[in-house]
């Protein structure tokens, strides 16, 4: 492998601080994968699963105090606090480097430092960004192989003076009091120490592809978004693509891997998964917005995944997958709550303790076999619906952008923004109500603009301004929609069946993009005439569709007040256009 001087110099500097016993430059070869896998199995870092039932699959346990993204220990480190904004934790670069150096110093003694060159986006694509991650975890190396393009080919593409994101990671002692996930947008650098959990240590993912990339995107006039990309192909071969942003627990992965419901199968649609988590979008010379998925794999939540909820995901993770923090069966297979199989009579839980159904802790609470945030890491090409265009350098043209949330009574099943700026307002004000599985008061509304609240690497008021600016750059703007699969009746039961039936709504959205169906203009935007939604094969109780599209002005006026309070938190940096859209909505709601 070519070891360019500017990369070698940085690696040497970090090695001087971390003091590893040895340094290994990863070339990305299959021989290297086999060797590192065998080494990790030998040390117990990973466990080989039943290779007949789960070929190429392995299992990993994180520390009990290290099972999720630690948002309270995640910082944006900018010279001026205002550049990080009120929704991010901020630390000055000087203080952040000082604190982290104290932990990193000597952290890799007795370990190997692995040098992982990786690319987000197809190598050579105008979208592509290159990073180099230094880590003392084989688990990280094996996951990065799945999640990104990695190895000698990346280093060759970097060149002798190429810019790259400097990513440094060490497990250190896994002490939560010595854990930091630091982003330095001004230095194009990420330092993560004290964690072994994927969301904190696979630095190409949320850290680079969203937090750092969002800053680069603002600077370079493109968009780095927490969005799935989905293609809908008609029998004549015409494909339209949508990008969609959803907060957690709102069905994002299920939509990315959508299967047509029985009632629509006769239309002959094919569904293509381009990405399930991150979209990078640029304006091309044709004046349209084009998007690609910068990743090469899935890092998904396992509990609740089964053949009914997501049969495509189940097919994706039955080979060449790394499972983290699930339950381990005696026969070398895995299990989790919500699996198709019944609970095993005995197993080892995600912490390696004996487990059986009905087990309770000392307080009488049920003990889960798998951690609620247990994960799978699987290659993108495992997905039966993966798009042949996933590796296309220019991505795919986006016709519609969809924002979604979980609202029991407020938001209709689907509505369309009046124009681009109104669509930005929809994204900036989107929210979800907390479920029983989430920390906080049940039903409490949590704002999550564009589903980017934890991932925007700079002041979100400036981010809204960037979205407005992008609209002026796109000649043929995608239409913007909001969906809500979670509206309930007076008894708290969901009015809409969701899952594959959501294709009926996406079908209407794409028909609107083609100008083939009319819509009803309301104070909040355009809603469908229910007769324009194909309900073939789906029977709904009388009155359900009316309830799904009902707009209660009193409730929406209360929502306007709540959005205003949220916007107030950004102070004078909030774009005037966002306030104008806010007042226009209020005016429309008050009009007779």
C-alpha positions as CSV (number, residue, x, y, z in Angstrom):
1,X,0.0,0.0,0.0
2,X,1.2,3.5,-0.8
3,X,1.7,5.4,2.5
4,X,1.6,9.1,1.5
5,X,3.8,11.4,3.6
6,X,1.0,13.6,5.0
7,X,-0.9,10.5,6.2
8,X,2.2,8.9,7.6
9,X,3.1,12.0,9.5
10,X,-0.3,12.2,11.1
11,X,-0.3,8.4,11.9
12,X,3.2,8.8,13.5
13,X,2.0,11.7,15.6
14,X,-1.0,9.9,16.9
15,X,1.0,6.8,17.6
16,X,3.5,8.8,19.6
17,X,0.5,9.9,21.8
18,X,-1.4,6.6,22.0
19,X,1.8,4.3,22.2
20,X,0.6,1.1,20.5
21,X,2.8,-1.9,20.5
22,X,2.5,-2.1,16.7
23,X,0.8,-0.4,13.7
24,X,-1.1,-2.3,11.0
25,X,-2.1,-0.5,7.8
26,X,-5.3,-2.2,6.5
27,X,-5.4,-3.0,2.8
28,X,-9.0,-4.2,2.7
29,X,-8.1,-7.6,1.2
30,X,-10.2,-10.7,1.9
31,X,-7.0,-12.4,3.3
32,X,-6.7,-9.6,5.8
33,X,-10.4,-10.0,6.8
34,X,-10.0,-13.7,7.4
35,X,-6.8,-13.2,9.5
36,X,-8.3,-10.4,11.6
37,X,-11.5,-12.3,12.1
38,X,-9.6,-15.4,13.3
39,X,-7.6,-13.2,15.6
40,X,-10.7,-11.5,17.1
41,X,-12.3,-14.9,17.6
42,X,-9.2,-16.2,19.4
43,X,-9.2,-13.3,21.8
44,X,-12.9,-13.4,22.4
45,X,-13.6,-10.0,20.9
46,X,-16.1,-11.7,18.6
47,X,-17.8,-15.1,18.7
48,X,-18.3,-17.3,15.6
49,X,-21.9,-18.2,15.2
50,X,-23.3,-21.4,13.7
51,X,-21.7,-21.2,10.2
52,X,-24.3,-23.7,8.7
53,X,-27.3,-21.7,9.8
54,X,-25.7,-18.2,9.7
55,X,-22.8,-18.4,7.3
56,X,-20.2,-15.7,7.8
57,X,-21.9,-14.3,10.9
58,X,-20.3,-13.3,14.2
59,X,-21.4,-12.0,17.5
60,X,-20.0,-9.2,19.7
61,X,-20.8,-7.9,23.2
62,X,-20.1,-4.3,24.2
63,X,-19.5,-3.2,27.8
64,X,-22.8,-2.9,29.8
65,X,-22.2,0.9,30.1
66,X,-21.6,1.2,26.4
67,X,-24.7,0.3,24.5
68,X,-25.8,3.4,22.5
69,X,-24.7,6.7,21.2
70,X,-23.8,8.9,24.1
71,X,-25.3,12.2,23.0
72,X,-24.5,14.0,26.3
73,X,-20.8,13.2,25.7
74,X,-20.8,14.1,22.0
75,X,-19.4,17.6,21.3
76,X,-19.1,20.0,18.4
77,X,-15.8,21.8,18.9
78,X,-15.7,25.2,17.2
79,X,-13.8,28.4,18.0
80,X,-17.1,30.3,18.6
81,X,-19.9,28.6,20.6
82,X,-22.6,30.2,18.4
83,X,-21.3,28.2,15.4
84,X,-22.3,25.0,17.2
85,X,-25.7,26.4,18.1
86,X,-28.1,25.7,21.0
87,X,-29.0,22.1,20.0
88,X,-25.4,20.8,20.2
89,X,-23.0,20.3,23.1
90,X,-20.1,22.7,22.6
91,X,-16.5,22.6,23.8
92,X,-13.7,24.8,22.6
93,X,-11.1,23.0,20.4
94,X,-8.3,23.8,22.8
95,X,-10.1,22.3,25.8
96,X,-11.4,19.3,23.8
97,X,-7.9,18.4,22.6
98,X,-6.5,18.9,26.1
99,X,-9.1,16.6,27.7
100,X,-8.9,14.0,25.0
101,X,-5.0,13.9,25.0
102,X,-5.0,13.1,28.7
103,X,-7.1,10.0,28.0
104,X,-5.5,9.0,24.7
105,X,-1.9,9.2,26.1
106,X,-0.8,5.6,26.4
107,X,-4.3,4.3,25.7
108,X,-3.0,1.8,23.1
109,X,-0.2,0.2,25.2
110,X,-0.3,-3.5,24.6
111,X,-2.5,-3.1,21.6
112,X,-2.2,-2.8,17.8
113,X,-3.2,0.5,16.1
114,X,-5.1,-0.3,12.9
115,X,-4.9,2.3,10.2
116,X,-8.2,2.2,8.2
117,X,-8.4,4.3,5.0
118,X,-12.0,4.5,4.0
119,X,-14.2,6.4,1.5
120,X,-17.8,7.5,2.0
121,X,-19.4,7.4,-1.4
122,X,-18.1,5.6,-4.5
123,X,-14.4,6.1,-5.0
124,X,-13.8,8.8,-7.6
125,X,-17.4,10.1,-7.3
126,X,-17.8,13.9,-7.0
127,X,-19.7,13.1,-3.8
128,X,-16.9,11.0,-2.2
129,X,-15.1,12.0,1.0
130,X,-12.1,10.1,2.3
131,X,-11.2,9.5,5.9
132,X,-8.6,7.6,7.8
133,X,-9.6,6.0,11.1
134,X,-7.0,4.9,13.6
135,X,-8.4,2.4,16.1
136,X,-7.3,-0.3,18.6
137,X,-10.5,-2.4,18.0
138,X,-10.7,-5.3,15.4
139,X,-14.4,-5.1,15.9
140,X,-14.3,-1.5,14.5
141,X,-12.1,-2.6,11.6
142,X,-14.5,-5.5,10.6
143,X,-17.5,-3.2,10.9
144,X,-15.8,-0.4,8.8
145,X,-15.1,-3.0,6.1
146,X,-18.9,-3.6,5.9
147,X,-20.0,0.1,6.3
148,X,-17.6,1.8,4.0
149,X,-15.2,1.3,1.0
150,X,-12.0,0.5,2.7
151,X,-8.3,-0.2,2.0
152,X,-5.6,0.3,-0.6
153,X,-7.9,1.5,-3.3
154,X,-9.0,4.4,-1.1
155,X,-5.4,5.3,-0.3
156,X,-4.5,5.3,-4.0
157,X,-7.4,7.6,-4.7
158,X,-6.4,10.0,-1.9
159,X,-3.1,10.9,-3.6
160,X,0.0,12.6,-2.2
161,X,-1.8,15.8,-1.1
162,X,-5.4,14.8,-0.9
163,X,-7.6,16.1,1.9
164,X,-8.9,13.5,4.4
165,X,-10.9,13.5,7.7
166,X,-8.6,12.5,10.5
167,X,-10.4,10.0,12.7
168,X,-8.9,8.8,15.9
169,X,-10.5,6.1,18.1
170,X,-9.4,4.1,21.2
171,X,-11.5,2.0,23.5
172,X,-9.1,3.1,26.3
173,X,-10.5,1.7,29.5
174,X,-14.2,2.0,28.5
175,X,-14.8,4.2,31.5
176,X,-17.9,6.3,30.9
177,X,-16.3,9.1,32.9
178,X,-13.4,9.1,30.4
179,X,-15.6,8.9,27.3
180,X,-15.7,11.7,24.7
181,X,-16.9,11.9,21.1
182,X,-15.4,15.1,19.7
183,X,-16.0,16.7,16.3
184,X,-13.6,19.4,15.0
185,X,-15.3,20.9,11.9
186,X,-12.6,23.5,11.5
187,X,-9.9,20.9,11.5
188,X,-11.8,18.1,9.6
189,X,-11.1,15.8,12.5
190,X,-13.0,13.4,14.8
191,X,-11.7,12.0,18.1
192,X,-13.6,9.3,19.9
193,X,-12.3,7.7,23.1
194,X,-13.7,5.4,25.9
195,X,-16.4,3.6,23.8
196,X,-16.6,0.5,21.8
197,X,-20.2,0.9,20.6
198,X,-20.7,1.3,16.8
199,X,-22.5,4.6,16.9
200,X,-19.7,6.2,18.7
201,X,-16.7,4.5,17.0
202,X,-17.6,3.8,13.4
203,X,-16.4,7.3,12.6
204,X,-17.4,7.2,8.9
205,X,-21.1,6.9,9.8
206,X,-22.9,9.6,11.9
207,X,-19.6,11.4,12.8
208,X,-18.3,12.0,9.3
209,X,-21.2,11.3,7.0
210,X,-23.5,13.7,8.9
211,X,-21.9,15.9,11.6
212,X,-18.7,16.8,9.7
213,X,-20.3,16.3,6.2
214,X,-23.2,18.7,7.1
215,X,-20.5,21.4,7.7
216,X,-18.7,20.6,4.4
217,X,-22.1,20.5,2.6
218,X,-23.0,24.0,3.8
219,X,-19.5,25.3,2.7
220,X,-19.6,23.4,-0.7
221,X,-23.4,24.0,-1.4
222,X,-24.8,20.5,-1.1
223,X,-26.9,18.6,1.5
224,X,-25.8,15.8,3.9
225,X,-29.0,14.4,5.4
226,X,-30.3,11.7,7.7
227,X,-32.5,10.3,5.0
228,X,-33.4,7.0,3.3
229,X,-33.4,6.8,-0.5
230,X,-36.1,4.7,-2.2
231,X,-36.8,3.9,-5.8
232,X,-40.2,2.9,-7.2
233,X,-40.1,1.2,-10.6
234,X,-43.2,0.9,-12.8
235,X,-43.6,-2.0,-15.2
236,X,-42.5,0.1,-18.1
237,X,-39.1,0.6,-16.4
238,X,-39.6,4.2,-15.3
239,X,-38.2,4.7,-11.8
240,X,-38.8,7.7,-9.5
241,X,-36.8,8.2,-6.3
242,X,-37.7,9.7,-3.0
243,X,-35.6,10.8,0.0
244,X,-37.2,10.6,3.4
245,X,-36.3,11.7,6.9
246,X,-37.9,10.2,10.0
247,X,-37.0,10.4,13.7
248,X,-36.3,7.1,15.6
249,X,-39.3,4.7,16.0
250,X,-41.1,6.1,12.9
251,X,-40.5,3.3,10.4
252,X,-37.5,4.5,8.5
253,X,-35.8,1.2,7.8
254,X,-39.2,-0.4,7.0
255,X,-39.9,2.2,4.4
256,X,-36.4,1.8,2.9
257,X,-37.1,-1.9,2.4
258,X,-40.7,-1.5,1.4
259,X,-42.5,-4.5,-0.2
260,X,-45.7,-3.8,-2.2
261,X,-48.9,-4.9,-0.3
262,X,-51.1,-7.7,-1.9
263,X,-53.6,-5.2,-3.3
264,X,-50.9,-3.3,-5.3
265,X,-48.8,-6.3,-6.5
266,X,-50.9,-6.6,-9.6
267,X,-49.5,-3.2,-10.7
268,X,-46.1,-4.8,-11.1
269,X,-44.1,-2.3,-9.0
270,X,-40.5,-3.1,-8.1
271,X,-39.0,-1.4,-5.1
272,X,-35.3,-0.4,-5.0
273,X,-33.4,0.3,-1.7
274,X,-30.7,2.9,-2.4
275,X,-30.1,3.7,1.2
276,X,-31.7,3.4,4.7
277,X,-30.0,6.1,6.7
278,X,-27.9,8.8,5.0
279,X,-28.3,10.7,1.8
280,X,-25.8,13.1,0.3
281,X,-27.5,15.3,-2.3
282,X,-26.1,17.7,-4.9
283,X,-27.5,19.9,-7.7
284,X,-26.3,18.5,-11.1
285,X,-25.9,20.3,-14.4
286,X,-29.5,19.3,-15.4
287,X,-30.8,21.5,-12.5
288,X,-32.2,18.5,-10.5
289,X,-31.2,17.3,-7.1
290,X,-29.3,14.0,-7.2
291,X,-28.6,11.8,-4.2
292,X,-26.5,8.9,-3.2
293,X,-26.0,6.7,-0.1
294,X,-22.4,7.2,1.0
295,X,-22.4,3.9,3.0
296,X,-21.9,0.3,1.9
297,X,-23.8,-1.4,4.7
298,X,-26.6,-1.4,7.2
299,X,-26.2,-0.7,10.9
300,X,-29.7,-1.4,12.1
301,X,-31.7,-2.0,15.3
302,X,-32.5,-5.7,15.7
303,X,-35.4,-6.0,18.2
304,X,-38.8,-6.0,16.5
305,X,-37.3,-7.1,13.2
306,X,-39.2,-10.2,11.9
307,X,-40.7,-11.5,8.7
308,X,-43.9,-9.5,9.2
309,X,-42.3,-6.2,10.1
310,X,-39.4,-6.4,7.6
311,X,-38.9,-9.6,5.7
312,X,-36.3,-7.9,3.5
313,X,-34.2,-7.1,6.5
314,X,-34.4,-10.7,7.7
315,X,-33.1,-11.9,4.4
316,X,-30.3,-9.3,4.6
317,X,-29.0,-10.4,7.9
318,X,-28.9,-14.2,7.5
319,X,-25.3,-14.2,6.3
320,X,-22.0,-12.2,6.5
321,X,-23.5,-10.1,9.4
322,X,-22.0,-8.9,12.7
323,X,-24.6,-9.0,15.5
324,X,-24.1,-6.9,18.6
325,X,-25.7,-7.3,22.0
326,X,-28.4,-9.9,21.0
327,X,-29.0,-13.1,22.8
328,X,-26.9,-16.2,22.0
329,X,-28.6,-19.6,21.7
330,X,-26.9,-22.8,22.7
331,X,-26.8,-23.9,19.0
332,X,-24.8,-20.8,18.0
333,X,-27.7,-18.9,16.6
334,X,-29.1,-15.6,17.9
335,X,-32.4,-14.4,19.2
336,X,-34.0,-11.1,20.1
337,X,-37.4,-9.8,21.4
338,X,-39.8,-9.7,18.4
339,X,-38.0,-12.5,16.5
340,X,-40.2,-14.9,14.5
341,X,-39.0,-17.8,16.6
342,X,-40.5,-18.3,20.1
343,X,-38.1,-17.5,23.0
344,X,-35.5,-20.2,23.5
345,X,-35.9,-22.3,26.6
346,X,-32.4,-21.1,27.6
347,X,-29.8,-18.7,26.2
348,X,-27.1,-16.3,27.2
349,X,-28.4,-12.8,27.3
350,X,-26.6,-9.8,25.7
351,X,-24.3,-9.5,28.7
352,X,-23.4,-13.3,28.6
353,X,-25.6,-14.2,31.6
354,X,-27.9,-17.3,31.7
355,X,-31.4,-16.3,30.5
356,X,-34.7,-18.1,30.2
357,X,-38.3,-16.8,29.4
358,X,-40.0,-15.2,32.4
359,X,-36.7,-14.2,34.1
360,X,-37.2,-11.2,36.4
361,X,-34.7,-8.9,38.1
362,X,-34.7,-8.1,41.9
363,X,-37.4,-5.5,41.4
364,X,-39.7,-7.8,39.5
365,X,-39.1,-6.4,36.1
366,X,-38.7,-8.7,33.0
367,X,-35.1,-9.2,32.0
368,X,-34.6,-8.8,28.3
369,X,-32.6,-11.3,26.4
370,X,-31.3,-8.8,23.8
371,X,-30.5,-5.1,24.5
372,X,-33.3,-2.8,23.1
373,X,-30.6,-1.1,21.0
374,X,-28.9,-4.4,19.9
375,X,-27.6,-4.1,16.3
376,X,-26.8,-5.8,13.1
377,X,-24.1,-4.8,10.6
378,X,-24.7,-6.3,7.2
379,X,-23.4,-5.6,3.7
380,X,-25.7,-3.5,1.5
381,X,-25.5,-6.0,-1.3
382,X,-27.1,-8.6,1.0
383,X,-30.4,-6.7,0.7
384,X,-32.7,-8.5,-1.8
385,X,-34.1,-5.1,-2.9
386,X,-30.7,-3.2,-3.2
387,X,-30.6,-0.9,-6.2
388,X,-28.1,-1.6,-8.9
389,X,-27.5,2.2,-8.8
390,X,-26.1,2.2,-5.2
391,X,-22.6,2.5,-6.6
392,X,-23.4,5.0,-9.3
393,X,-21.1,8.0,-9.1
394,X,-23.8,10.7,-9.6
395,X,-26.5,9.0,-7.6
396,X,-30.2,9.1,-8.5
397,X,-32.5,12.1,-9.3
398,X,-34.8,12.9,-6.4
399,X,-38.5,13.7,-7.2
400,X,-39.9,14.0,-3.7
401,X,-38.6,14.7,-0.2
402,X,-40.6,13.3,2.6
403,X,-40.6,14.3,6.3
404,X,-42.4,12.2,8.9
405,X,-43.2,12.1,12.5
406,X,-45.3,10.3,15.1
407,X,-48.4,12.3,16.0
408,X,-51.4,10.7,17.5
409,X,-54.0,13.4,16.6
410,X,-52.4,16.4,14.9
411,X,-50.9,15.6,11.5
412,X,-52.8,14.1,8.6
413,X,-51.7,10.8,7.0
414,X,-50.0,12.8,4.2
415,X,-49.9,16.5,3.1
416,X,-47.8,18.4,0.6
417,X,-45.9,21.7,1.2
418,X,-47.2,24.7,-0.7
419,X,-43.7,25.4,-2.1
420,X,-40.0,24.8,-1.3
421,X,-39.8,27.3,1.5
422,X,-42.9,26.0,3.1
423,X,-41.4,22.6,2.8
424,X,-38.3,23.7,4.7
425,X,-40.6,25.0,7.4
426,X,-42.3,21.6,7.6
427,X,-38.9,20.0,8.0
428,X,-37.7,22.6,10.5
429,X,-40.8,22.1,12.7
430,X,-41.2,18.3,12.5
431,X,-41.8,16.5,15.7
432,X,-42.7,13.2,17.2
433,X,-44.5,12.2,20.4
434,X,-42.5,9.9,22.7
435,X,-43.5,6.3,22.9
436,X,-43.5,4.1,26.0
437,X,-40.1,2.7,24.8
438,X,-38.4,6.1,24.9
439,X,-37.1,8.0,27.8
440,X,-39.3,10.9,28.9
441,X,-43.0,11.6,29.4
442,X,-45.4,9.5,27.2
443,X,-46.9,11.7,24.5
444,X,-44.3,14.5,25.1
445,X,-43.6,16.3,21.8
446,X,-39.9,16.2,20.8
447,X,-38.8,18.5,18.0
448,X,-36.3,16.9,15.6
449,X,-35.8,19.1,12.6
450,X,-35.3,17.1,9.4
451,X,-34.5,14.2,11.9
452,X,-31.1,15.9,12.2
453,X,-31.2,17.2,15.8
454,X,-28.4,14.9,17.0
455,X,-26.4,15.0,13.8
456,X,-26.2,18.5,12.5
457,X,-22.6,19.6,13.0
458,X,-23.3,23.4,13.1
459,X,-25.9,25.9,14.2
460,X,-29.3,24.6,13.1
461,X,-30.6,28.1,12.3
462,X,-27.8,28.4,9.8
463,X,-28.7,24.9,8.6
464,X,-32.3,26.0,7.9
465,X,-30.9,29.0,6.0
466,X,-28.7,26.6,4.0
467,X,-31.9,24.6,3.0
468,X,-33.5,27.8,1.9
469,X,-30.5,28.7,-0.2
470,X,-30.3,25.3,-1.8
471,X,-33.9,25.8,-3.0
472,X,-32.8,28.8,-5.0
473,X,-30.1,26.6,-6.6
474,X,-32.3,23.8,-7.7
475,X,-34.0,24.6,-11.0
476,X,-36.4,21.6,-10.8
477,X,-37.2,21.3,-7.1
478,X,-38.4,18.1,-5.6
479,X,-41.8,18.5,-4.0
480,X,-41.9,18.2,-0.3
481,X,-44.3,16.2,1.8
482,X,-45.1,15.3,5.4
483,X,-46.4,11.9,6.4
484,X,-47.8,10.5,9.7
485,X,-48.3,6.7,9.8
486,X,-49.3,6.9,13.5
487,X,-52.6,8.7,13.8
488,X,-54.9,7.1,16.2
489,X,-58.7,6.9,16.9
490,X,-60.5,7.8,20.1
491,X,-59.5,4.5,21.6
492,X,-55.8,4.9,20.8
493,X,-55.8,2.4,17.9
494,X,-53.8,3.2,14.8
495,X,-56.0,4.3,11.9
496,X,-53.6,3.3,9.2
497,X,-52.1,-0.2,8.9
498,X,-48.6,1.0,7.9
499,X,-45.8,-1.3,6.7
500,X,-46.2,-2.2,3.0
501,X,-49.5,-0.3,2.8
502,X,-47.5,2.9,3.0
503,X,-46.7,2.3,-0.7
504,X,-50.3,3.6,-1.4
505,X,-49.3,7.0,0.0
506,X,-45.9,7.0,-1.8
507,X,-47.8,6.2,-5.0
508,X,-50.0,9.3,-4.4
509,X,-46.9,11.4,-3.7
510,X,-45.3,10.4,-7.0
511,X,-48.5,11.0,-8.9
512,X,-48.5,14.5,-7.5
513,X,-44.9,14.9,-8.6
514,X,-46.0,13.9,-12.1
515,X,-48.9,16.3,-12.0
516,X,-51.4,13.5,-12.5
517,X,-53.7,14.0,-9.5
518,X,-55.3,17.1,-7.9
519,X,-55.2,17.9,-4.2
520,X,-57.2,19.9,-1.8
521,X,-55.6,23.1,-0.5
522,X,-55.8,23.5,3.3
523,X,-54.2,25.9,5.7
524,X,-51.4,23.4,6.4
525,X,-50.8,22.4,2.7
526,X,-52.2,20.1,0.0
527,X,-54.0,17.0,1.2
528,X,-55.3,14.2,-1.1
529,X,-58.8,13.6,-2.2
530,X,-59.2,10.1,-0.6
531,X,-60.5,8.7,-3.9
532,X,-57.1,9.3,-5.4
533,X,-55.4,6.9,-3.0
534,X,-55.6,3.3,-4.4
535,X,-57.2,1.2,-1.7
536,X,-57.4,-2.0,-3.8
537,X,-57.3,-5.0,-1.4
538,X,-57.4,-2.8,1.7
539,X,-60.6,-2.5,3.7
540,X,-60.8,0.3,6.3
541,X,-63.5,0.9,8.9
542,X,-66.1,3.5,7.9
543,X,-65.0,7.0,8.6
544,X,-61.3,6.1,9.0
545,X,-60.1,8.0,6.0
546,X,-61.9,11.1,7.1
547,X,-60.2,10.9,10.5
548,X,-56.8,10.4,8.8
549,X,-57.1,13.6,6.9
550,X,-59.0,15.7,9.5
551,X,-57.4,19.1,10.4
552,X,-58.3,20.6,13.7
553,X,-57.5,24.3,13.5
554,X,-57.5,24.8,17.3
555,X,-54.9,22.0,17.7
556,X,-52.8,23.5,14.8
557,X,-52.9,27.0,16.3
558,X,-51.5,25.4,19.5
559,X,-48.8,23.8,17.3
560,X,-47.9,27.1,15.8
561,X,-47.3,28.5,19.3
562,X,-45.2,25.5,20.2
563,X,-43.1,25.9,17.0
564,X,-42.6,29.6,17.8
565,X,-41.2,28.7,21.2
566,X,-38.8,26.2,19.6
567,X,-37.7,28.8,17.0
568,X,-37.1,31.4,19.7
569,X,-34.3,29.2,21.0
570,X,-32.2,30.0,18.0
571,X,-32.3,33.7,18.6
572,X,-31.3,36.2,15.9
573,X,-29.7,33.5,13.7
574,X,-33.1,32.1,12.8
575,X,-33.7,33.1,9.1
576,X,-36.5,35.7,8.6
577,X,-38.1,33.4,6.1
578,X,-38.7,30.7,8.7
579,X,-40.6,33.3,10.8
580,X,-42.5,34.5,7.7
581,X,-43.6,30.9,7.0
582,X,-44.6,30.6,10.7
583,X,-46.8,33.6,10.5
584,X,-48.3,32.7,7.2
585,X,-49.4,29.4,8.7
586,X,-51.0,31.2,11.6
587,X,-52.8,33.6,9.2
588,X,-54.1,30.7,7.1
589,X,-55.4,28.9,10.2
590,X,-57.2,32.0,11.4
591,X,-58.8,32.8,8.0
592,X,-62.4,31.8,7.5
